[in-house]
């Protein structure tokens, strides 16, 4: 994991991440990115989540939504 990537993520913490309050935003960003990388590498890595991968021809046309 690059220092530049971690630095950018630390600078752009989400509001809910800022509210959680961290005395070490860089460490928090590193943990967030490590978790993200793990989930991306193994979609089954998180018990209640998955990464759905679709090609552009498998998506729904905005005019075909059910709402």
Biopython code that builds the backbone (N, CA, C, O; Angstrom):
import numpy as np
from Bio.PDB.StructureBuilder import StructureBuilder

atoms = [
    (1, "UNK", "N", (0.850, -1.164, 0.000)),
    (1, "UNK", "CA", (0.000, 0.000, 0.000)),
    (1, "UNK", "C", (0.901, 1.235, 0.000)),
    (1, "UNK", "O", (1.811, 1.352, 0.822)),
    (2, "UNK", "N", (0.642, 2.140, -0.918)),
    (2, "UNK", "CA", (1.526, 3.290, -1.061)),
    (2, "UNK", "C", (1.200, 4.395, -0.048)),
    (2, "UNK", "O", (0.049, 4.578, 0.350)),
    (3, "UNK", "N", (2.230, 5.111, 0.349)),
    (3, "UNK", "CA", (2.059, 6.235, 1.278)),
    (3, "UNK", "C", (1.153, 7.299, 0.676)),
    (3, "UNK", "O", (0.372, 7.934, 1.385)),
    (4, "UNK", "N", (1.261, 7.490, -0.636)),
    (4, "UNK", "CA", (0.450, 8.494, -1.321)),
    (4, "UNK", "C", (-1.030, 8.128, -1.233)),
    (4, "UNK", "O", (-1.872, 8.982, -0.956)),
    (5, "UNK", "N", (-1.336, 6.862, -1.469)),
    (5, "UNK", "CA", (-2.723, 6.378, -1.402)),
    (5, "UNK", "C", (-3.283, 6.549, 0.011)),
    (5, "UNK", "O", (-4.415, 7.000, 0.181)),
    (6, "UNK", "N", (-2.514, 6.198, 0.993)),
    (6, "UNK", "CA", (-2.941, 6.324, 2.387)),
    (6, "UNK", "C", (-3.153, 7.799, 2.737)),
    (6, "UNK", "O", (-4.137, 8.151, 3.387)),
    (7, "UNK", "N", (-2.227, 8.654, 2.304)),
    (7, "UNK", "CA", (-2.336, 10.086, 2.572)),
    (7, "UNK", "C", (-3.585, 10.697, 1.968)),
    (7, "UNK", "O", (-4.251, 11.510, 2.609)),
    (8, "UNK", "N", (-3.909, 10.313, 0.739)),
    (8, "UNK", "CA", (-5.119, 10.822, 0.092)),
    (8, "UNK", "C", (-6.357, 10.358, 0.844)),
    (8, "UNK", "O", (-7.289, 11.136, 1.049)),
    (9, "UNK", "N", (-6.372, 9.101, 1.255)),
    (9, "UNK", "CA", (-7.541, 8.563, 1.971)),
    (9, "UNK", "C", (-7.679, 9.216, 3.343)),
    (9, "UNK", "O", (-8.795, 9.477, 3.792)),
    (10, "UNK", "N", (-6.580, 9.478, 4.000)),
    (10, "UNK", "CA", (-6.616, 10.131, 5.313)),
    (10, "UNK", "C", (-7.152, 11.552, 5.196)),
    (10, "UNK", "O", (-7.859, 12.029, 6.083)),
    (11, "UNK", "N", (-6.817, 12.219, 4.112)),
    (11, "UNK", "CA", (-7.275, 13.589, 3.899)),
    (11, "UNK", "C", (-8.756, 13.638, 3.533)),
    (11, "UNK", "O", (-9.414, 14.661, 3.722)),
    (12, "UNK", "N", (-9.274, 12.535, 3.012)),
    (12, "UNK", "CA", (-10.663, 12.499, 2.542)),
    (12, "UNK", "C", (-11.525, 11.530, 3.336)),
    (12, "UNK", "O", (-12.344, 10.814, 2.760)),
    (13, "UNK", "N", (-11.349, 11.501, 4.653)),
    (13, "UNK", "CA", (-12.197, 10.643, 5.478)),
    (13, "UNK", "C", (-13.652, 11.084, 5.323)),
    (13, "UNK", "O", (-13.940, 12.276, 5.210)),
    (14, "UNK", "N", (-14.553, 10.122, 5.320)),
    (14, "UNK", "CA", (-15.981, 10.413, 5.229)),
    (14, "UNK", "C", (-16.458, 11.061, 6.529)),
    (14, "UNK", "O", (-15.831, 10.885, 7.573)),
    (15, "UNK", "N", (-17.556, 11.804, 6.472)),
    (15, "UNK", "CA", (-18.057, 12.459, 7.689)),
    (15, "UNK", "C", (-18.250, 11.480, 8.848)),
    (15, "UNK", "O", (-17.891, 11.792, 9.983)),
    (16, "UNK", "N", (-18.808, 10.309, 8.579)),
    (16, "UNK", "CA", (-19.016, 9.342, 9.652)),
    (16, "UNK", "C", (-17.700, 8.790, 10.192)),
    (16, "UNK", "O", (-17.622, 8.397, 11.356)),
    (17, "UNK", "N", (-16.670, 8.758, 9.356)),
    (17, "UNK", "CA", (-15.351, 8.325, 9.823)),
    (17, "UNK", "C", (-14.723, 9.411, 10.704)),
    (17, "UNK", "O", (-14.045, 9.108, 11.686)),
    (18, "UNK", "N", (-14.951, 10.658, 10.348)),
    (18, "UNK", "CA", (-14.433, 11.771, 11.157)),
    (18, "UNK", "C", (-15.132, 11.810, 12.515)),
    (18, "UNK", "O", (-14.492, 12.047, 13.539)),
    (19, "UNK", "N", (-16.456, 11.575, 12.521)),
    (19, "UNK", "CA", (-17.238, 11.595, 13.756)),
    (19, "UNK", "C", (-16.761, 10.508, 14.714)),
    (19, "UNK", "O", (-16.784, 10.690, 15.931)),
    (20, "UNK", "N", (-16.326, 9.371, 14.155)),
    (20, "UNK", "CA", (-15.841, 8.277, 14.999)),
    (20, "UNK", "C", (-14.647, 8.745, 15.821)),
    (20, "UNK", "O", (-14.346, 8.183, 16.874)),
    (21, "UNK", "N", (-13.985, 9.759, 15.339)),
    (21, "UNK", "CA", (-12.881, 10.361, 16.081)),
    (21, "UNK", "C", (-11.665, 9.475, 16.153)),
    (21, "UNK", "O", (-11.667, 8.456, 16.843)),
    (22, "UNK", "N", (-10.657, 9.849, 15.463)),
    (22, "UNK", "CA", (-9.413, 9.108, 15.472)),
    (22, "UNK", "C", (-8.279, 10.078, 15.747)),
    (22, "UNK", "O", (-8.194, 11.148, 15.143)),
    (23, "UNK", "N", (-7.422, 9.695, 16.655)),
    (23, "UNK", "CA", (-6.240, 10.515, 16.910)),
    (23, "UNK", "C", (-5.171, 10.239, 15.865)),
    (23, "UNK", "O", (-4.139, 10.908, 15.820)),
    (24, "UNK", "N", (-5.433, 9.239, 15.022)),
    (24, "UNK", "CA", (-4.477, 8.855, 13.990)),
    (24, "UNK", "C", (-5.212, 8.644, 12.669)),
    (24, "UNK", "O", (-5.439, 7.501, 12.274)),
    (25, "UNK", "N", (-5.594, 9.738, 11.966)),
    (25, "UNK", "CA", (-6.330, 9.602, 10.708)),
    (25, "UNK", "C", (-5.579, 8.767, 9.674)),
    (25, "UNK", "O", (-6.191, 8.049, 8.883)),
    (26, "UNK", "N", (-4.259, 8.864, 9.687)),
    (26, "UNK", "CA", (-3.462, 8.080, 8.734)),
    (26, "UNK", "C", (-3.580, 6.586, 9.031)),
    (26, "UNK", "O", (-3.717, 5.779, 8.112)),
    (27, "UNK", "N", (-3.527, 6.220, 10.296)),
    (27, "UNK", "CA", (-3.699, 4.825, 10.684)),
    (27, "UNK", "C", (-5.103, 4.337, 10.376)),
    (27, "UNK", "O", (-5.299, 3.198, 9.952)),
    (28, "UNK", "N", (-6.089, 5.222, 10.595)),
    (28, "UNK", "CA", (-7.475, 4.884, 10.281)),
    (28, "UNK", "C", (-7.622, 4.649, 8.777)),
    (28, "UNK", "O", (-8.260, 3.683, 8.359)),
    (29, "UNK", "N", (-7.040, 5.521, 7.974)),
    (29, "UNK", "CA", (-7.103, 5.370, 6.519)),
    (29, "UNK", "C", (-6.427, 4.086, 6.079)),
    (29, "UNK", "O", (-6.932, 3.394, 5.195)),
    (30, "UNK", "N", (-5.297, 3.757, 6.679)),
    (30, "UNK", "CA", (-4.592, 2.520, 6.325)),
    (30, "UNK", "C", (-5.461, 1.301, 6.635)),
    (30, "UNK", "O", (-5.497, 0.355, 5.848)),
    (31, "UNK", "N", (-6.160, 1.310, 7.770)),
    (31, "UNK", "CA", (-7.030, 0.192, 8.137)),
    (31, "UNK", "C", (-8.222, 0.095, 7.184)),
    (31, "UNK", "O", (-8.625, -1.003, 6.800)),
    (32, "UNK", "N", (-8.777, 1.229, 6.808)),
    (32, "UNK", "CA", (-9.904, 1.245, 5.869)),
    (32, "UNK", "C", (-9.479, 0.674, 4.525)),
    (32, "UNK", "O", (-10.183, -0.151, 3.943)),
    (33, "UNK", "N", (-8.324, 1.115, 4.034)),
    (33, "UNK", "CA", (-7.838, 0.631, 2.741)),
    (33, "UNK", "C", (-7.478, -0.852, 2.784)),
    (33, "UNK", "O", (-7.721, -1.570, 1.815)),
    (34, "UNK", "N", (-6.908, -1.317, 3.884)),
    (34, "UNK", "CA", (-6.565, -2.734, 4.011)),
    (34, "UNK", "C", (-7.838, -3.574, 3.973)),
    (34, "UNK", "O", (-7.877, -4.614, 3.315)),
    (35, "UNK", "N", (-8.877, -3.130, 4.675)),
    (35, "UNK", "CA", (-10.154, -3.846, 4.667)),
    (35, "UNK", "C", (-10.751, -3.843, 3.264)),
    (35, "UNK", "O", (-11.249, -4.868, 2.798)),
    (36, "UNK", "N", (-10.704, -2.701, 2.594)),
    (36, "UNK", "CA", (-11.227, -2.587, 1.244)),
    (36, "UNK", "C", (-10.480, -3.510, 0.284)),
    (36, "UNK", "O", (-11.098, -4.196, -0.530)),
    (37, "UNK", "N", (-9.155, -3.524, 0.380)),
    (37, "UNK", "CA", (-8.353, -4.393, -0.492)),
    (37, "UNK", "C", (-8.669, -5.862, -0.251)),
    (37, "UNK", "O", (-8.739, -6.648, -1.196)),
    (38, "UNK", "N", (-8.860, -6.237, 1.020)),
    (38, "UNK", "CA", (-9.188, -7.623, 1.349)),
    (38, "UNK", "C", (-10.541, -8.015, 0.761)),
    (38, "UNK", "O", (-10.690, -9.108, 0.214)),
    (39, "UNK", "N", (-11.512, -7.136, 0.871)),
    (39, "UNK", "CA", (-12.844, -7.428, 0.326)),
    (39, "UNK", "C", (-12.812, -7.516, -1.194)),
    (39, "UNK", "O", (-13.509, -8.340, -1.787)),
    (40, "UNK", "N", (-12.011, -6.674, -1.819)),
    (40, "UNK", "CA", (-11.912, -6.698, -3.271)),
    (40, "UNK", "C", (-11.219, -7.967, -3.756)),
    (40, "UNK", "O", (-11.614, -8.554, -4.763)),
    (41, "UNK", "N", (-10.188, -8.382, -3.035)),
    (41, "UNK", "CA", (-9.434, -9.581, -3.430)),
    (41, "UNK", "C", (-10.246, -10.851, -3.218)),
    (41, "UNK", "O", (-10.141, -11.790, -4.006)),
    (42, "UNK", "N", (-11.041, -10.889, -2.181)),
    (42, "UNK", "CA", (-11.856, -12.061, -1.883)),
    (42, "UNK", "C", (-13.261, -11.644, -1.530)),
    (42, "UNK", "O", (-13.529, -11.350, -0.366)),
    (43, "UNK", "N", (-14.181, -11.605, -2.495)),
    (43, "UNK", "CA", (-15.536, -11.125, -2.235)),
    (43, "UNK", "C", (-16.224, -11.820, -1.061)),
    (43, "UNK", "O", (-17.151, -11.254, -0.482)),
    (44, "UNK", "N", (-15.805, -13.010, -0.699)),
    (44, "UNK", "CA", (-16.403, -13.714, 0.428)),
    (44, "UNK", "C", (-15.691, -13.400, 1.740)),
    (44, "UNK", "O", (-15.978, -14.022, 2.762)),
    (45, "UNK", "N", (-14.759, -12.435, 1.723)),
    (45, "UNK", "CA", (-13.961, -12.116, 2.904)),
    (45, "UNK", "C", (-14.800, -11.546, 4.046)),
    (45, "UNK", "O", (-14.487, -11.762, 5.217)),
    (46, "UNK", "N", (-15.842, -10.832, 3.713)),
    (46, "UNK", "CA", (-16.723, -10.270, 4.738)),
    (46, "UNK", "C", (-17.977, -11.137, 4.827)),
    (46, "UNK", "O", (-18.579, -11.445, 3.799)),
    (47, "UNK", "N", (-18.377, -11.530, 6.016)),
    (47, "UNK", "CA", (-19.476, -12.481, 6.163)),
    (47, "UNK", "C", (-20.805, -12.038, 5.567)),
    (47, "UNK", "O", (-21.527, -12.871, 5.018)),
    (48, "UNK", "N", (-21.151, -10.774, 5.653)),
    (48, "UNK", "CA", (-22.453, -10.335, 5.164)),
    (48, "UNK", "C", (-22.376, -9.440, 3.941)),
    (48, "UNK", "O", (-23.276, -8.634, 3.703)),
    (49, "UNK", "N", (-21.336, -9.568, 3.183)),
    (49, "UNK", "CA", (-21.227, -8.724, 2.002)),
    (49, "UNK", "C", (-20.670, -9.518, 0.827)),
    (49, "UNK", "O", (-20.099, -10.597, 0.986)),
    (50, "UNK", "N", (-20.853, -8.955, -0.334)),
    (50, "UNK", "CA", (-20.296, -9.552, -1.536)),
    (50, "UNK", "C", (-20.069, -8.443, -2.551)),
    (50, "UNK", "O", (-20.670, -7.372, -2.468)),
    (51, "UNK", "N", (-19.202, -8.713, -3.496)),
    (51, "UNK", "CA", (-18.943, -7.774, -4.573)),
    (51, "UNK", "C", (-19.586, -8.350, -5.812)),
    (51, "UNK", "O", (-19.235, -9.441, -6.262)),
    (52, "UNK", "N", (-20.521, -7.614, -6.353)),
    (52, "UNK", "CA", (-21.197, -8.055, -7.560)),
    (52, "UNK", "C", (-20.498, -7.431, -8.748)),
    (52, "UNK", "O", (-20.374, -6.209, -8.832)),
    (53, "UNK", "N", (-20.053, -8.245, -9.644)),
    (53, "UNK", "CA", (-19.352, -7.740, -10.820)),
    (53, "UNK", "C", (-20.232, -7.960, -12.045)),
    (53, "UNK", "O", (-20.696, -9.069, -12.308)),
    (54, "UNK", "N", (-20.444, -6.896, -12.773)),
    (54, "UNK", "CA", (-21.248, -6.972, -13.987)),
    (54, "UNK", "C", (-20.532, -6.242, -15.116)),
    (54, "UNK", "O", (-19.768, -5.301, -14.900)),
    (55, "UNK", "N", (-20.804, -6.705, -16.304)),
    (55, "UNK", "CA", (-20.335, -5.988, -17.489)),
    (55, "UNK", "C", (-21.391, -4.939, -17.832)),
    (55, "UNK", "O", (-22.530, -5.036, -17.375)),
    (56, "UNK", "N", (-21.029, -3.956, -18.620)),
    (56, "UNK", "CA", (-21.963, -2.883, -18.952)),
    (56, "UNK", "C", (-23.207, -3.402, -19.668)),
    (56, "UNK", "O", (-24.274, -2.801, -19.542)),
    (57, "UNK", "N", (-23.100, -4.503, -20.418)),
    (57, "UNK", "CA", (-24.267, -5.030, -21.116)),
    (57, "UNK", "C", (-25.202, -5.826, -20.185)),
    (57, "UNK", "O", (-26.257, -6.288, -20.618)),
    (58, "UNK", "N", (-24.817, -5.985, -18.913)),
    (58, "UNK", "CA", (-25.646, -6.706, -17.950)),
    (58, "UNK", "C", (-26.377, -5.762, -16.994)),
    (58, "UNK", "O", (-27.044, -6.219, -16.066)),
    (59, "UNK", "N", (-26.261, -4.482, -17.208)),
    (59, "UNK", "CA", (-26.898, -3.523, -16.303)),
    (59, "UNK", "C", (-28.308, -3.199, -16.775)),
    (59, "UNK", "O", (-28.694, -3.542, -17.893)),
    (60, "UNK", "N", (-29.059, -2.548, -15.928)),
    (60, "UNK", "CA", (-30.436, -2.163, -16.252)),
    (60, "UNK", "C", (-30.441, -0.767, -16.841)),
    (60, "UNK", "O", (-29.761, 0.133, -16.348)),
    (61, "UNK", "N", (-31.199, -0.602, -17.877)),
    (61, "UNK", "CA", (-31.375, 0.711, -18.487)),
    (61, "UNK", "C", (-32.142, 1.590, -17.496)),
    (61, "UNK", "O", (-33.133, 1.125, -16.934)),
    (62, "UNK", "N", (-31.732, 2.829, -17.259)),
    (62, "UNK", "CA", (-32.414, 3.687, -16.287)),
    (62, "UNK", "C", (-33.920, 3.793, -16.512)),
    (62, "UNK", "O", (-34.664, 4.009, -15.554)),
    (63, "UNK", "N", (-34.381, 3.649, -17.729)),
    (63, "UNK", "CA", (-35.822, 3.719, -18.023)),
    (63, "UNK", "C", (-36.551, 2.436, -17.632)),
    (63, "UNK", "O", (-37.781, 2.401, -17.653)),
    (64, "UNK", "N", (-35.822, 1.391, -17.279)),
    (64, "UNK", "CA", (-36.431, 0.102, -16.961)),
    (64, "UNK", "C", (-36.478, -0.185, -15.463)),
    (64, "UNK", "O", (-36.635, -1.342, -15.073)),
    (65, "UNK", "N", (-36.350, 0.822, -14.623)),
    (65, "UNK", "CA", (-36.365, 0.608, -13.184)),
    (65, "UNK", "C", (-37.767, 0.316, -12.705)),
    (65, "UNK", "O", (-38.735, 0.596, -13.412)),
    (66, "UNK", "N", (-37.890, -0.245, -11.510)),
    (66, "UNK", "CA", (-39.201, -0.605, -10.965)),
    (66, "UNK", "C", (-39.797, 0.509, -10.128)),
    (66, "UNK", "O", (-40.929, 0.383, -9.661)),
    (67, "UNK", "N", (-39.085, 1.571, -9.931)),
    (67, "UNK", "CA", (-39.602, 2.677, -9.108)),
    (67, "UNK", "C", (-40.436, 3.616, -9.893)),
    (67, "UNK", "O", (-40.943, 4.596, -9.347)),
]
sb = StructureBuilder()
sb.init_structure("model")
sb.init_model(0)
sb.init_chain("A")
sb.init_seg("    ")
for serial, (resi, resn, name, xyz) in enumerate(atoms, 1):
    if name == "N":
        sb.init_residue(resn, " ", resi, " ")
    sb.init_atom(name, np.array(xyz, "f"), 0.0, 1.0, " ", f" {name:<3s}", serial, name[0])
structure = sb.get_structure()
